[in-house]
């Protein structure tokens, strides 16, 4: 091989290395989130709680806030247990109360499904109020106790429920801390907005690109990049 060719390969490797380094820096190091600080405050200092709670979405927003509480992890959050390469796909609302007592409501009119093996989760299909004609889904989870033996989903929606109409504001269940037994979590609702496949079924909500930024649906600054302080509030509320 000629010397020139070697130099070309070396240059290429340097550029590729720099690009990979820059990508990792942008995604793992150069993003901060203060969500874990707020969550620690919420968990360790109950006196702080009333000052962290969000009670409602904006008046003119299509979606109802599905539960009252402290919005701890934001959409696209990188705070633990997430990171820049594996971001949070929804919002986490931490209710103030005992397990199985903080109510969760349907965010919008739609058709509810609970798969046979879902102990703690329901999903609702909607006609997208922001882009009429498009089908989107809202996903609600952690509605059971830690080991999954007690579900906090209301009896109206047993496992196997398919396409049952619910109105905005329908009681779905109560906040729990079930997480598939993977690790301990504090009681909260994980809520996300999930895109549809071409056939109208829901996509895998655990993948960020399959989800939508909930901010415009609530009129609230819920995307990490909005850098909102807590409590999250509607801008038009004083
Ligand atoms: Zn979550």
py3Dmol code that shows the C-alpha trace and the ligand (Angstrom):
import py3Dmol

protein = """\
ATOM      1  CA  UNK A   1       0.000   0.000   0.000  1.00  0.00           C
ATOM      2  CA  UNK A   2       1.297   3.432  -0.783  1.00  0.00           C
ATOM      3  CA  UNK A   3       2.179   5.925   1.909  1.00  0.00           C
ATOM      4  CA  UNK A   4      -0.537   8.194   0.612  1.00  0.00           C
ATOM      5  CA  UNK A   5      -3.150   5.550   1.080  1.00  0.00           C
ATOM      6  CA  UNK A   6      -2.037   4.932   4.672  1.00  0.00           C
ATOM      7  CA  UNK A   7      -2.302   8.625   5.398  1.00  0.00           C
ATOM      8  CA  UNK A   8      -5.793   8.666   3.946  1.00  0.00           C
ATOM      9  CA  UNK A   9      -6.892   5.733   6.165  1.00  0.00           C
ATOM     10  CA  UNK A  10      -5.307   7.345   9.229  1.00  0.00           C
ATOM     11  CA  UNK A  11      -7.096  10.613   8.535  1.00  0.00           C
ATOM     12  CA  UNK A  12     -10.378   8.825   8.088  1.00  0.00           C
ATOM     13  CA  UNK A  13      -9.985   6.999  11.406  1.00  0.00           C
ATOM     14  CA  UNK A  14      -9.182  10.276  13.197  1.00  0.00           C
ATOM     15  CA  UNK A  15     -12.324  11.937  11.848  1.00  0.00           C
ATOM     16  CA  UNK A  16     -14.479   8.892  12.649  1.00  0.00           C
ATOM     17  CA  UNK A  17     -13.042   8.743  16.177  1.00  0.00           C
ATOM     18  CA  UNK A  18     -13.763  12.428  16.713  1.00  0.00           C
ATOM     19  CA  UNK A  19     -17.336  11.993  15.479  1.00  0.00           C
ATOM     20  CA  UNK A  20     -17.965   9.047  17.805  1.00  0.00           C
ATOM     21  CA  UNK A  21     -16.420  10.955  20.729  1.00  0.00           C
ATOM     22  CA  UNK A  22     -18.557  14.010  20.022  1.00  0.00           C
ATOM     23  CA  UNK A  23     -21.697  11.866  19.758  1.00  0.00           C
ATOM     24  CA  UNK A  24     -21.021  10.154  23.107  1.00  0.00           C
ATOM     25  CA  UNK A  25     -20.162  13.488  24.743  1.00  0.00           C
ATOM     26  CA  UNK A  26     -23.393  15.084  23.526  1.00  0.00           C
ATOM     27  CA  UNK A  27     -25.510  12.113  24.581  1.00  0.00           C
ATOM     28  CA  UNK A  28     -23.916  10.978  27.814  1.00  0.00           C
ATOM     29  CA  UNK A  29     -22.014  13.866  29.344  1.00  0.00           C
ATOM     30  CA  UNK A  30     -23.241  17.184  28.037  1.00  0.00           C
ATOM     31  CA  UNK A  31     -26.888  16.919  29.105  1.00  0.00           C
ATOM     32  CA  UNK A  32     -28.021  17.722  32.522  1.00  0.00           C
ATOM     33  CA  UNK A  33     -31.256  17.166  34.281  1.00  0.00           C
ATOM     34  CA  UNK A  34     -32.126  18.320  37.775  1.00  0.00           C
ATOM     35  CA  UNK A  35     -34.979  15.800  38.029  1.00  0.00           C
ATOM     36  CA  UNK A  36     -33.128  13.495  40.434  1.00  0.00           C
ATOM     37  CA  UNK A  37     -32.587  16.434  42.830  1.00  0.00           C
ATOM     38  CA  UNK A  38     -36.299  17.218  42.808  1.00  0.00           C
ATOM     39  CA  UNK A  39     -37.162  13.528  43.273  1.00  0.00           C
ATOM     40  CA  UNK A  40     -34.803  13.290  46.265  1.00  0.00           C
ATOM     41  CA  UNK A  41     -36.476  16.370  47.748  1.00  0.00           C
ATOM     42  CA  UNK A  42     -39.917  14.815  47.182  1.00  0.00           C
ATOM     43  CA  UNK A  43     -38.933  11.501  48.798  1.00  0.00           C
ATOM     44  CA  UNK A  44     -36.827  12.790  51.680  1.00  0.00           C
ATOM     45  CA  UNK A  45     -38.660  15.948  52.668  1.00  0.00           C
ATOM     46  CA  UNK A  46     -42.434  15.444  52.766  1.00  0.00           C
ATOM     47  CA  UNK A  47     -42.851  19.062  53.896  1.00  0.00           C
ATOM     48  CA  UNK A  48     -41.699  20.129  50.412  1.00  0.00           C
ATOM     49  CA  UNK A  49     -44.425  18.235  48.640  1.00  0.00           C
ATOM     50  CA  UNK A  50     -47.171  20.806  48.376  1.00  0.00           C
ATOM     51  CA  UNK A  51     -44.730  23.128  46.596  1.00  0.00           C
ATOM     52  CA  UNK A  52     -43.842  20.516  43.962  1.00  0.00           C
ATOM     53  CA  UNK A  53     -47.313  19.362  42.950  1.00  0.00           C
ATOM     54  CA  UNK A  54     -48.974  20.089  39.599  1.00  0.00           C
ATOM     55  CA  UNK A  55     -52.762  19.981  39.894  1.00  0.00           C
ATOM     56  CA  UNK A  56     -53.950  20.633  36.349  1.00  0.00           C
ATOM     57  CA  UNK A  57     -53.096  21.148  32.704  1.00  0.00           C
ATOM     58  CA  UNK A  58     -53.760  24.421  30.873  1.00  0.00           C
ATOM     59  CA  UNK A  59     -57.462  25.351  30.643  1.00  0.00           C
ATOM     60  CA  UNK A  60     -57.550  25.251  26.847  1.00  0.00           C
ATOM     61  CA  UNK A  61     -55.418  22.088  26.458  1.00  0.00           C
ATOM     62  CA  UNK A  62     -57.145  19.001  25.026  1.00  0.00           C
ATOM     63  CA  UNK A  63     -55.845  16.578  27.652  1.00  0.00           C
ATOM     64  CA  UNK A  64     -56.747  16.441  31.316  1.00  0.00           C
ATOM     65  CA  UNK A  65     -53.783  15.868  33.643  1.00  0.00           C
ATOM     66  CA  UNK A  66     -54.336  12.143  34.410  1.00  0.00           C
ATOM     67  CA  UNK A  67     -53.247  12.358  38.040  1.00  0.00           C
ATOM     68  CA  UNK A  68     -52.390  15.053  40.569  1.00  0.00           C
ATOM     69  CA  UNK A  69     -48.823  15.042  41.791  1.00  0.00           C
ATOM     70  CA  UNK A  70     -45.223  16.071  41.382  1.00  0.00           C
ATOM     71  CA  UNK A  71     -44.046  15.631  37.799  1.00  0.00           C
ATOM     72  CA  UNK A  72     -40.629  14.194  38.623  1.00  0.00           C
ATOM     73  CA  UNK A  73     -39.256  12.736  35.408  1.00  0.00           C
ATOM     74  CA  UNK A  74     -39.917  14.657  32.215  1.00  0.00           C
ATOM     75  CA  UNK A  75     -40.308  13.590  28.597  1.00  0.00           C
ATOM     76  CA  UNK A  76     -36.875  12.717  27.126  1.00  0.00           C
ATOM     77  CA  UNK A  77     -35.386  12.958  30.624  1.00  0.00           C
ATOM     78  CA  UNK A  78     -31.857  11.634  31.085  1.00  0.00           C
ATOM     79  CA  UNK A  79     -31.976  11.468  34.892  1.00  0.00           C
ATOM     80  CA  UNK A  80     -31.481   8.077  36.593  1.00  0.00           C
ATOM     81  CA  UNK A  81     -32.374   5.364  35.758  1.00  0.00           C
ATOM     82  CA  UNK A  82     -32.277   6.843  32.253  1.00  0.00           C
ATOM     83  CA  UNK A  83     -29.414   8.422  30.292  1.00  0.00           C
ATOM     84  CA  UNK A  84     -28.740  10.197  27.016  1.00  0.00           C
ATOM     85  CA  UNK A  85     -28.776   6.969  25.036  1.00  0.00           C
ATOM     86  CA  UNK A  86     -31.903   5.663  26.758  1.00  0.00           C
ATOM     87  CA  UNK A  87     -34.244   8.535  27.529  1.00  0.00           C
ATOM     88  CA  UNK A  88     -37.529   8.541  29.417  1.00  0.00           C
ATOM     89  CA  UNK A  89     -40.452   8.017  27.037  1.00  0.00           C
ATOM     90  CA  UNK A  90     -43.174   9.750  29.056  1.00  0.00           C
ATOM     91  CA  UNK A  91     -43.754  11.689  32.262  1.00  0.00           C
ATOM     92  CA  UNK A  92     -43.776  10.383  35.832  1.00  0.00           C
ATOM     93  CA  UNK A  93     -46.375  11.865  38.183  1.00  0.00           C
ATOM     94  CA  UNK A  94     -45.702  11.137  41.858  1.00  0.00           C
ATOM     95  CA  UNK A  95     -48.892  11.338  43.928  1.00  0.00           C
ATOM     96  CA  UNK A  96     -48.935  12.331  47.584  1.00  0.00           C
ATOM     97  CA  UNK A  97     -50.772   9.566  49.455  1.00  0.00           C
ATOM     98  CA  UNK A  98     -50.796   5.883  50.293  1.00  0.00           C
ATOM     99  CA  UNK A  99     -50.371   3.134  47.735  1.00  0.00           C
ATOM    100  CA  UNK A 100     -53.574   2.526  45.805  1.00  0.00           C
ATOM    101  CA  UNK A 101     -55.293   5.775  46.838  1.00  0.00           C
ATOM    102  CA  UNK A 102     -54.210   8.472  44.352  1.00  0.00           C
ATOM    103  CA  UNK A 103     -56.679   8.378  41.432  1.00  0.00           C
ATOM    104  CA  UNK A 104     -55.771   8.216  37.750  1.00  0.00           C
ATOM    105  CA  UNK A 105     -58.152   9.467  35.068  1.00  0.00           C
ATOM    106  CA  UNK A 106     -58.400   9.081  31.296  1.00  0.00           C
ATOM    107  CA  UNK A 107     -56.678  12.076  29.707  1.00  0.00           C
ATOM    108  CA  UNK A 108     -59.086  12.202  26.753  1.00  0.00           C
ATOM    109  CA  UNK A 109     -62.078  10.425  25.180  1.00  0.00           C
ATOM    110  CA  UNK A 110     -61.077   7.109  23.610  1.00  0.00           C
ATOM    111  CA  UNK A 111     -61.217   3.327  23.556  1.00  0.00           C
ATOM    112  CA  UNK A 112     -59.498   1.444  26.367  1.00  0.00           C
ATOM    113  CA  UNK A 113     -57.596  -1.834  26.046  1.00  0.00           C
ATOM    114  CA  UNK A 114     -55.981  -3.923  28.781  1.00  0.00           C
ATOM    115  CA  UNK A 115     -54.119  -6.971  27.507  1.00  0.00           C
ATOM    116  CA  UNK A 116     -54.618 -10.303  29.275  1.00  0.00           C
ATOM    117  CA  UNK A 117     -51.248 -10.229  31.012  1.00  0.00           C
ATOM    118  CA  UNK A 118     -51.326  -6.536  32.030  1.00  0.00           C
ATOM    119  CA  UNK A 119     -51.495  -6.308  35.831  1.00  0.00           C
ATOM    120  CA  UNK A 120     -50.813  -2.623  36.120  1.00  0.00           C
ATOM    121  CA  UNK A 121     -51.329  -1.052  32.699  1.00  0.00           C
ATOM    122  CA  UNK A 122     -54.051   0.225  30.413  1.00  0.00           C
ATOM    123  CA  UNK A 123     -53.796   1.955  27.037  1.00  0.00           C
ATOM    124  CA  UNK A 124     -56.395   4.149  25.334  1.00  0.00           C
ATOM    125  CA  UNK A 125     -56.765   4.785  21.601  1.00  0.00           C
ATOM    126  CA  UNK A 126     -57.668   8.309  20.544  1.00  0.00           C
ATOM    127  CA  UNK A 127     -58.283  10.397  17.512  1.00  0.00           C
ATOM    128  CA  UNK A 128     -55.413  12.892  17.930  1.00  0.00           C
ATOM    129  CA  UNK A 129     -56.978  16.221  18.968  1.00  0.00           C
ATOM    130  CA  UNK A 130     -53.983  18.124  17.538  1.00  0.00           C
ATOM    131  CA  UNK A 131     -53.871  16.252  14.223  1.00  0.00           C
ATOM    132  CA  UNK A 132     -57.437  14.994  13.616  1.00  0.00           C
ATOM    133  CA  UNK A 133     -57.517  11.751  11.658  1.00  0.00           C
ATOM    134  CA  UNK A 134     -54.308  10.469  13.221  1.00  0.00           C
ATOM    135  CA  UNK A 135     -54.603   7.656  15.787  1.00  0.00           C
ATOM    136  CA  UNK A 136     -52.562   8.008  18.980  1.00  0.00           C
ATOM    137  CA  UNK A 137     -52.610   6.133  22.286  1.00  0.00           C
ATOM    138  CA  UNK A 138     -52.223   7.186  25.909  1.00  0.00           C
ATOM    139  CA  UNK A 139     -50.473   4.686  28.174  1.00  0.00           C
ATOM    140  CA  UNK A 140     -50.833   4.469  31.966  1.00  0.00           C
ATOM    141  CA  UNK A 141     -48.768   2.109  34.117  1.00  0.00           C
ATOM    142  CA  UNK A 142     -47.525   1.043  37.597  1.00  0.00           C
ATOM    143  CA  UNK A 143     -51.146   0.577  38.800  1.00  0.00           C
ATOM    144  CA  UNK A 144     -50.443  -2.383  41.158  1.00  0.00           C
ATOM    145  CA  UNK A 145     -48.498  -3.112  44.332  1.00  0.00           C
ATOM    146  CA  UNK A 146     -44.786  -3.981  44.298  1.00  0.00           C
ATOM    147  CA  UNK A 147     -45.119  -7.724  43.670  1.00  0.00           C
ATOM    148  CA  UNK A 148     -48.095  -7.316  41.344  1.00  0.00           C
ATOM    149  CA  UNK A 149     -50.432  -9.348  43.568  1.00  0.00           C
ATOM    150  CA  UNK A 150     -52.919  -6.457  43.943  1.00  0.00           C
ATOM    151  CA  UNK A 151     -53.987  -4.509  40.878  1.00  0.00           C
ATOM    152  CA  UNK A 152     -55.191  -0.935  41.406  1.00  0.00           C
ATOM    153  CA  UNK A 153     -57.035  -0.790  38.078  1.00  0.00           C
ATOM    154  CA  UNK A 154     -60.786  -0.384  38.646  1.00  0.00           C
ATOM    155  CA  UNK A 155     -63.003  -3.439  38.200  1.00  0.00           C
ATOM    156  CA  UNK A 156     -64.640  -1.962  35.080  1.00  0.00           C
ATOM    157  CA  UNK A 157     -61.466  -2.779  33.114  1.00  0.00           C
ATOM    158  CA  UNK A 158     -60.437  -6.401  33.799  1.00  0.00           C
ATOM    159  CA  UNK A 159     -57.605  -8.092  31.865  1.00  0.00           C
ATOM    160  CA  UNK A 160     -58.770  -8.756  28.325  1.00  0.00           C
ATOM    161  CA  UNK A 161     -60.763  -5.511  28.040  1.00  0.00           C
ATOM    162  CA  UNK A 162     -60.682  -4.415  24.395  1.00  0.00           C
ATOM    163  CA  UNK A 163     -61.754  -1.128  22.831  1.00  0.00           C
ATOM    164  CA  UNK A 164     -64.083  -0.077  25.646  1.00  0.00           C
ATOM    165  CA  UNK A 165     -65.207   3.540  25.256  1.00  0.00           C
ATOM    166  CA  UNK A 166     -64.140   5.883  28.067  1.00  0.00           C
ATOM    167  CA  UNK A 167     -64.748   9.585  28.411  1.00  0.00           C
ATOM    168  CA  UNK A 168     -62.090  12.122  29.327  1.00  0.00           C
ATOM    169  CA  UNK A 169     -61.935  12.053  33.130  1.00  0.00           C
ATOM    170  CA  UNK A 170     -63.078   8.429  33.601  1.00  0.00           C
ATOM    171  CA  UNK A 171     -61.486   6.854  36.688  1.00  0.00           C
ATOM    172  CA  UNK A 172     -59.020   4.187  35.525  1.00  0.00           C
ATOM    173  CA  UNK A 173     -57.344   3.161  38.758  1.00  0.00           C
ATOM    174  CA  UNK A 174     -54.884   4.326  41.415  1.00  0.00           C
ATOM    175  CA  UNK A 175     -51.157   4.929  41.579  1.00  0.00           C
ATOM    176  CA  UNK A 176     -48.942   1.998  42.579  1.00  0.00           C
ATOM    177  CA  UNK A 177     -45.306   0.937  42.493  1.00  0.00           C
ATOM    178  CA  UNK A 178     -45.368  -2.211  40.367  1.00  0.00           C
ATOM    179  CA  UNK A 179     -42.510  -2.328  37.906  1.00  0.00           C
ATOM    180  CA  UNK A 180     -42.405  -5.932  36.789  1.00  0.00           C
ATOM    181  CA  UNK A 181     -40.329  -6.795  39.847  1.00  0.00           C
ATOM    182  CA  UNK A 182     -37.237  -5.369  38.158  1.00  0.00           C
ATOM    183  CA  UNK A 183     -36.333  -2.774  40.791  1.00  0.00           C
ATOM    184  CA  UNK A 184     -37.997  -0.795  43.552  1.00  0.00           C
ATOM    185  CA  UNK A 185     -39.685   2.398  42.464  1.00  0.00           C
ATOM    186  CA  UNK A 186     -41.498   5.079  44.408  1.00  0.00           C
ATOM    187  CA  UNK A 187     -45.255   5.198  43.820  1.00  0.00           C
ATOM    188  CA  UNK A 188     -46.131   7.138  40.658  1.00  0.00           C
ATOM    189  CA  UNK A 189     -48.011   7.110  37.376  1.00  0.00           C
ATOM    190  CA  UNK A 190     -45.958   6.690  34.230  1.00  0.00           C
ATOM    191  CA  UNK A 191     -47.894   8.295  31.385  1.00  0.00           C
ATOM    192  CA  UNK A 192     -46.903   8.406  27.748  1.00  0.00           C
ATOM    193  CA  UNK A 193     -48.353   9.174  24.342  1.00  0.00           C
ATOM    194  CA  UNK A 194     -47.681   6.365  21.872  1.00  0.00           C
ATOM    195  CA  UNK A 195     -47.783   6.384  18.085  1.00  0.00           C
ATOM    196  CA  UNK A 196     -49.711   3.891  15.966  1.00  0.00           C
ATOM    197  CA  UNK A 197     -48.494   1.363  13.461  1.00  0.00           C
ATOM    198  CA  UNK A 198     -49.931   1.603   9.949  1.00  0.00           C
ATOM    199  CA  UNK A 199     -52.632  -0.944  10.905  1.00  0.00           C
ATOM    200  CA  UNK A 200     -53.719   1.265  13.825  1.00  0.00           C
ATOM    201  CA  UNK A 201     -52.213  -0.884  16.603  1.00  0.00           C
ATOM    202  CA  UNK A 202     -49.933   0.750  19.169  1.00  0.00           C
ATOM    203  CA  UNK A 203     -46.160   0.792  18.867  1.00  0.00           C
ATOM    204  CA  UNK A 204     -43.739  -0.293  21.605  1.00  0.00           C
ATOM    205  CA  UNK A 205     -43.919   2.562  24.103  1.00  0.00           C
ATOM    206  CA  UNK A 206     -40.507   1.781  25.607  1.00  0.00           C
ATOM    207  CA  UNK A 207     -38.806   3.217  22.502  1.00  0.00           C
ATOM    208  CA  UNK A 208     -38.551   7.008  22.477  1.00  0.00           C
ATOM    209  CA  UNK A 209     -39.145   7.467  18.751  1.00  0.00           C
ATOM    210  CA  UNK A 210     -42.463   5.621  19.120  1.00  0.00           C
ATOM    211  CA  UNK A 211     -43.747   8.285  21.508  1.00  0.00           C
ATOM    212  CA  UNK A 212     -44.820  11.925  21.276  1.00  0.00           C
ATOM    213  CA  UNK A 213     -43.908  14.972  23.342  1.00  0.00           C
ATOM    214  CA  UNK A 214     -46.900  15.376  25.703  1.00  0.00           C
ATOM    215  CA  UNK A 215     -46.276  19.137  26.124  1.00  0.00           C
ATOM    216  CA  UNK A 216     -48.763  20.479  23.536  1.00  0.00           C
ATOM    217  CA  UNK A 217     -51.485  18.069  24.676  1.00  0.00           C
ATOM    218  CA  UNK A 218     -51.380  19.535  28.209  1.00  0.00           C
ATOM    219  CA  UNK A 219     -50.071  23.004  27.421  1.00  0.00           C
ATOM    220  CA  UNK A 220     -47.278  22.296  29.906  1.00  0.00           C
ATOM    221  CA  UNK A 221     -43.470  22.462  29.449  1.00  0.00           C
ATOM    222  CA  UNK A 222     -42.880  18.702  29.823  1.00  0.00           C
ATOM    223  CA  UNK A 223     -39.956  18.163  27.437  1.00  0.00           C
ATOM    224  CA  UNK A 224     -36.565  18.078  29.184  1.00  0.00           C
ATOM    225  CA  UNK A 225     -35.236  20.788  26.855  1.00  0.00           C
ATOM    226  CA  UNK A 226     -37.857  23.247  28.161  1.00  0.00           C
ATOM    227  CA  UNK A 227     -35.775  23.314  31.379  1.00  0.00           C
ATOM    228  CA  UNK A 228     -38.878  23.938  33.464  1.00  0.00           C
ATOM    229  CA  UNK A 229     -38.572  24.291  37.221  1.00  0.00           C
ATOM    230  CA  UNK A 230     -41.016  22.416  39.478  1.00  0.00           C
ATOM    231  CA  UNK A 231     -43.828  22.525  39.948  1.00  0.00           C
ATOM    232  CA  UNK A 232     -44.555  22.340  36.231  1.00  0.00           C
ATOM    233  CA  UNK A 233     -47.230  24.948  35.528  1.00  0.00           C
ATOM    234  CA  UNK A 234     -49.268  26.295  32.680  1.00  0.00           C
ATOM    235  CA  UNK A 235     -47.598  29.507  31.457  1.00  0.00           C
ATOM    236  CA  UNK A 236     -50.900  31.347  31.481  1.00  0.00           C
ATOM    237  CA  UNK A 237     -51.525  30.510  35.163  1.00  0.00           C
ATOM    238  CA  UNK A 238     -50.077  33.146  37.417  1.00  0.00           C
TER     239      UNK A 238
END
"""
ligand_1 = """\
1
ZN
Zn -41.747 6.761 33.739
"""
view = py3Dmol.view(width=600, height=400)
view.addModel(protein, "pdb")
view.setStyle({"model": 0}, {"cartoon": {"style": "trace"}})
view.addModel(ligand_1, "xyz")
view.setStyle({"model": 1}, {"stick": {}})
view.zoomTo()
view.show()
